[in-house]
């Protein structure tokens, strides 16, 4: 009887272990970024004395707040299986347009911001039209738009820096809630959180969100089921440009100035954050929750490397290596899940 009971317990333990491994494989794409984030937090907390505290965590959130807005928009595009290379240039251009109209022509802040939003949205529609109606790959279409937006931004400024900004942009991008530490909270963090919440709600709880996933998973099947995939792709590229425009204008408020260059890193940073979080570059898998984890990984990594006070060139190299390792882990996690699904 004792040996039989022991055998039963061993089988139960084996079943539980097998079930746990099976669950981990199914959730590998979500678990890998989260584990990466935890490892980075633990490492920098041990390696530095100034990393693990409320003020520094607040700084991390402030540093990725405008990136969160851009990354929310690019998440829609990547879920469709497309790419948008124009976001950084669009962000720069809209910030310049809003600053130029308000500070140099005397337009009201409402008109200045509306003009920036319309310019960004118009370029997003151009991206969608070029991709879905003409048939250009989104890579090429948005590359051309990047040049257009970059050229307009530099033409308007002609190398100068614009310091007179709309008060609402200065407030949303650079002001604080609360009078004293530790209760002071940058308003820009709340705008970033709001963008993530709206993006998550649209993708998770609306028909449009379901169509985005279906278009990215299997575009031909989505088309045959009655979904206008061309309109979905166009809408996603427009959302991406609109988000970039908002982020660009808020970034001028955060920095206190607008200029025709300086946001080039925003493109690779936002795409890296989305992919690091586990959203597939091939479309149909991931979402804003994944993007949030990717943003935190990116923010913690940059902040932690700064805390270590490494040489700037070494810092860039180390960041690239860590990002590559994290991406490889995420791809390997996807393969594990695919193997599990095949079984």
Secondary structure by P-SEA (a helix, b strand, c coil): caaaaaaaaaaaaaaaaaaaaaaaaaaaaaaaaaaaaaaaaaaaaaaccccccaaaaaaaaaaaaaaaaaaaaaaaaaaacccccaaaaaaaaaaaaaaaaaccccccaaaaaaaaaaaaaaaaaaaaaacccccccaaaaaaaaaaaaaaaaaaaacccccccccaaaaaaccccccccccccccaaaaaaaaaaaaaaaaacccaaaaaaaaaaacaaaaaaaccaaaaaaaaaaaaaaaaaaaaaaaaaaaacccccccccaaaaaaaaaaaaaccccccccccaaaaaaaaaaaaaaaaaaaaacccaaaaaaaaaaaaaaaaaaaaaaaaaaaaaaac
